[in-house]
Amino acid sequence: MATILNTKTTATSPAATPTAQSTIAEIAADFDRDGYVLLPQLLSPAELQVLRADTAAIVDGGYAGKENPTDYFHNVLPDTGEDVFHRVQYVFPKAPQNSLVTLLGHPFILELVQHLLGSDFVCAAEALVFKMAGNGREVPVHADCEPADPRLAPLIFNVDYYLDDANLENGCLFAAPGSHKLGLSGHEIGVQGFDFPGLIPVPARAGDVLLHNVRVVHGSHRSRGGALRRTLYYEFQSLSAIEQQGGPRPDFPVNDTWVRDRICLTMRAIDQRRKAPYAQGETPFSYRVPTGYDVAWPQPDEPVNLRPALGYNQYL
């Protein structure tokens, strides 16, 4: 059974303390076993308030007439014919208060990411996924990759930031602990749907953070009641693995501009977080440019690309 860890004593502690390190090791062990792990109340109420305001502006703004229209996902429901808005990709430049970039610099999360991936990690993709109040789209049971592809990197994962309570009423996550180690194909997973063995609900509260391996089997039911449910997803990979597998996914190669932009994003996020009122008292994450990449730390007034996209599809 997946473990829920209490990180409240370490979430605001300096990232390099022995207490934080031991907690990170415990998180990593449970994450390896189950393919996901829930970190309760990692986000402070003050940060959560700003994140909710910024994402409310994105959701309320809808999808019509937007720049980069393919960033906005909406689908017609087969049973009612309603067009339901449910996802926004490349969310960093879309937040009025820029809080989503600031979140990327969270020192405890970056310390955990570095522990799992090594120092050459990057945030390779980001999205806001939501279920509208009273009419939330089903997310079919799936994995975020082709788990049976032998070229896929050993570890790719998402950090999921819960901005609202997620429960059975508003379509919380269902996941199958340990399914990331089965090596099933996407087809084998999809045909079983919500009958996939071992699927269990994973309720969460606003302010919780979940890590999930892209190979883990998961999905969520359609919601017809309950309140709006928003989750931010930041995907992390190592640059060495990206190079070895041929891109964020096999056969989607990256270019030097994308790599540099992604490194600069992390730098800008750390700088922004230093100035955020709700992050005062934190010890900023000590970031080092990955070996082999000559990227200068951007000056405060230097523009940074907040939407590094490869252009292959809506996700990459």
C-alpha positions in Angstrom: 0.0 0.0 0.0 1.3 3.4 -0.9 2.7 5.4 2.0 1.6 8.9 3.0 4.5 10.7 4.5 4.4 13.6 7.0 6.8 16.3 5.7 5.4 19.2 7.7 8.5 19.3 9.8 10.9 19.4 6.8 9.0 21.4 4.2 10.2 24.7 5.6 13.5 23.5 6.8 16.8 24.2 5.0 17.0 21.7 2.2 20.4 20.3 3.2 19.7 19.5 6.9 20.1 15.8 8.0 16.4 15.7 8.9 15.4 16.7 5.4 17.9 14.2 3.9 16.6 11.3 5.9 13.0 12.2 5.0 14.1 12.4 1.3 15.6 8.9 1.5 12.3 7.6 3.0 10.3 9.3 0.3 12.5 7.9 -2.4 12.1 4.3 -1.0 8.3 4.5 -1.0 8.3 6.1 -4.4 10.4 3.4 -5.8 8.1 0.7 -4.3 4.7 2.1 -5.3 5.4 4.4 -8.2 3.9 7.3 -6.4 4.0 9.0 -3.0 1.9 11.7 -1.4 3.5 14.5 0.6 0.8 16.1 2.8 0.6 19.9 3.1 3.9 20.7 1.6 2.6 24.0 0.2 2.1 26.8 2.7 -1.3 28.5 2.9 0.2 31.8 1.6 1.7 30.2 -1.5 -1.4 28.1 -2.1 -3.5 31.3 -2.1 -1.4 32.9 -4.8 -1.3 29.7 -6.9 -5.1 29.4 -6.7 -5.6 33.0 -7.8 -3.3 32.6 -10.8 -4.8 29.3 -11.9 -8.3 30.6 -11.4 -7.4 33.4 -13.9 -6.2 30.8 -16.4 -9.4 28.6 -16.0 -11.8 31.6 -16.0 -10.1 33.0 -19.1 -11.2 30.0 -21.1 -9.7 28.8 -24.4 -11.3 31.0 -27.1 -9.0 33.4 -29.0 -5.9 32.6 -27.1 -2.3 32.9 -28.3 -0.8 29.4 -28.9 -4.3 27.9 -29.1 -3.0 24.3 -29.1 -1.9 24.9 -25.4 -5.6 24.8 -24.4 -7.4 21.4 -24.3 -11.1 21.0 -24.5 -13.2 18.0 -25.7 -16.8 17.2 -26.5 -18.2 14.7 -24.1 -19.7 11.7 -25.9 -22.8 11.4 -23.7 -23.9 15.0 -23.4 -22.2 16.8 -26.4 -20.8 19.4 -24.0 -17.5 21.0 -24.8 -15.5 20.8 -21.6 -12.3 22.7 -20.9 -9.8 20.5 -18.9 -6.1 21.3 -19.5 -3.7 24.0 -20.3 -0.1 23.2 -21.4 3.0 25.5 -21.0 1.4 27.4 -18.1 4.4 29.4 -16.9 3.8 32.6 -18.9 0.0 32.5 -18.4 0.0 33.2 -14.6 -0.7 36.9 -13.9 1.4 36.9 -10.7 4.1 34.5 -12.1 3.6 32.2 -9.2 3.9 29.0 -11.3 7.6 29.8 -12.1 8.2 30.6 -8.4 6.8 27.2 -7.5 9.4 25.6 -9.7 12.0 26.9 -7.4 10.6 25.2 -4.3 13.8 24.0 -2.5 12.5 20.9 -0.9 11.1 19.6 -4.2 14.3 20.4 -6.1 16.3 18.7 -3.4 14.1 15.6 -3.8 14.3 15.8 -7.6 18.1 16.0 -7.5 18.2 13.0 -5.1 16.1 11.0 -7.6 17.6 12.1 -10.9 21.0 13.6 -10.2 22.2 17.1 -10.7 21.5 17.3 -14.4 17.7 17.4 -14.0 15.4 19.7 -15.9 11.7 20.5 -15.7 10.8 19.1 -19.2 7.1 20.0 -19.3 4.4 21.6 -17.3 0.6 21.7 -17.3 -2.5 22.7 -15.4 -5.1 19.9 -15.4 -8.6 20.5 -13.9 -12.1 19.2 -13.5 -14.7 21.8 -13.8 -17.2 22.0 -10.9 -20.1 19.6 -11.6 -18.8 18.5 -14.9 -15.3 17.2 -14.9 -13.9 15.1 -17.8 -12.9 11.5 -17.2 -9.2 10.8 -17.6 -9.0 7.2 -18.9 -6.7 4.8 -17.2 -3.3 5.1 -18.8 0.4 5.6 -18.2 2.1 8.9 -19.2 4.4 7.0 -21.6 4.8 3.7 -23.5 6.0 1.6 -20.5 7.0 -1.3 -22.7 9.4 0.8 -24.8 12.9 -0.4 -23.9 14.4 2.9 -24.9 12.5 4.9 -22.2 14.7 6.4 -19.5 14.8 4.4 -16.2 13.1 7.3 -14.3 10.8 10.1 -15.5 8.2 11.5 -13.0 5.7 14.2 -12.4 5.4 16.4 -9.4 1.7 17.0 -8.9 0.7 20.1 -6.9 -2.9 19.9 -5.5 -4.6 23.3 -5.4 -8.0 22.0 -4.3 -9.2 19.0 -2.3 -9.5 15.9 -4.5 -12.0 13.2 -3.4 -14.4 10.7 -4.9 -17.0 13.3 -5.4 -14.9 15.5 -7.7 -12.9 12.8 -9.4 -9.8 12.1 -7.4 -6.9 10.1 -8.8 -7.0 6.3 -9.0 -3.6 4.6 -9.1 -2.2 1.0 -9.0 0.7 0.8 -6.6 3.7 -1.1 -8.1 2.3 -1.0 -11.6 5.2 1.0 -12.9 7.3 -2.2 -12.6 5.0 -4.4 -14.7 6.3 -3.3 -18.2 2.8 -3.5 -19.7 2.1 -1.8 -23.0 -0.1 1.2 -23.2 -2.7 -1.0 -25.1 -2.6 -3.6 -22.3 -3.3 -0.9 -19.8 -6.0 0.9 -21.7 -8.1 -2.2 -22.5 -8.5 -2.9 -18.8 -9.5 0.6 -17.9 -10.8 1.0 -14.4 -10.9 -2.7 -14.0 -7.1 -2.7 -13.9 -6.0 -4.8 -10.9 -5.0 -2.9 -7.8 -6.4 0.5 -8.7 -7.2 2.4 -5.6 -8.4 6.0 -4.9 -5.7 8.5 -3.9 -7.6 11.4 -2.3 -5.6 14.6 -1.6 -6.1 17.9 0.1 -5.3 21.4 -1.2 -1.6 21.9 -0.5 -0.6 18.3 -0.9 2.1 17.3 -3.4 2.2 13.9 -5.1 5.1 12.4 -7.1 4.1 9.9 -9.7 6.3 7.8 -12.1 5.2 8.2 -15.7 5.0 4.4 -15.9 2.5 4.0 -13.1 -1.1 3.1 -14.1 -3.6 5.8 -13.2 -6.7 7.7 -14.2 -9.7 9.5 -12.8 -13.4 9.2 -13.1 -15.7 11.8 -14.6 -17.1 14.1 -11.9 -20.7 15.3 -11.9 -20.7 17.0 -8.5 -18.2 18.7 -6.2 -16.1 21.7 -6.6 -13.4 22.7 -9.1 -10.3 20.5 -8.9 -7.0 21.9 -10.1 -3.6 20.1 -10.2 -0.3 21.5 -11.6 2.0 18.9 -13.2 5.7 19.5 -13.5 7.6 16.7 -15.3 11.2 16.1 -14.4 13.9 14.2 -16.2 17.7 14.1 -16.4 19.4 15.6 -19.4 21.6 12.5 -19.8 18.6 10.3 -20.0 16.9 12.7 -22.5 20.0 12.5 -24.7 20.1 8.7 -24.4 16.5 8.1 -25.2 16.4 10.7 -28.0 14.3 13.4 -26.3 11.7 13.8 -23.6 10.2 10.7 -25.1 11.9 8.4 -27.6 12.0 9.8 -31.2 11.4 13.4 -30.0 14.9 14.9 -30.1 15.7 18.1 -28.3 17.8 21.0 -29.5 20.4 23.2 -27.8 18.0 26.1 -27.5 15.4 24.0 -25.6 18.1 22.7 -23.2 19.4 26.2 -22.5 15.9 27.6 -22.0 15.0 24.8 -19.6 18.2 25.4 -17.5 17.5 29.1 -17.4 14.0 28.5 -16.3 15.2 26.7 -13.2 17.6 29.6 -12.5 14.9 32.2 -12.9 12.6 30.2 -10.6 15.2 30.1 -7.8 15.8 33.8 -8.1 12.1 34.6 -8.1 11.5 32.4 -5.1 14.1 34.3 -3.1 11.9 37.4 -3.5 8.5 35.8 -2.8 7.0 37.0 0.5 5.8 33.5 1.3 9.2 32.0 0.7 11.1 34.1 3.2 12.9 31.9 5.7 13.6 29.2 3.2 17.1 28.3 2.3 17.2 28.6 -1.6 18.1 25.5 -3.5 21.8 25.4 -4.5 21.7 24.8 -8.2 24.7 24.0 -10.3 24.6 24.1 -14.1 24.8 20.5 -15.4 28.3 19.4 -16.5 28.9 20.0 -20.2 26.4 22.9 -20.5 27.8 26.4 -20.6 24.8 28.5 -19.5 25.2 31.8 -17.7 22.9 32.7 -14.8 20.4 35.2 -16.3 20.5 38.8 -15.0 17.4 40.0 -13.1 16.3 42.2 -16.1 17.3 39.6 -18.7 14.3 38.0 -20.6 13.9 34.2 -20.0 11.8 32.0 -22.3 8.9 30.8 -20.1 7.5 28.6 -22.8 10.2 26.3 -24.1 8.4 24.1 -26.5 9.7 21.6 -29.1 6.6 21.8 -31.2 6.1 18.1 -31.9 2.6 18.0 -30.5 0.4 19.6 -27.7 2.6 18.0 -25.0 6.1 18.5 -26.4 
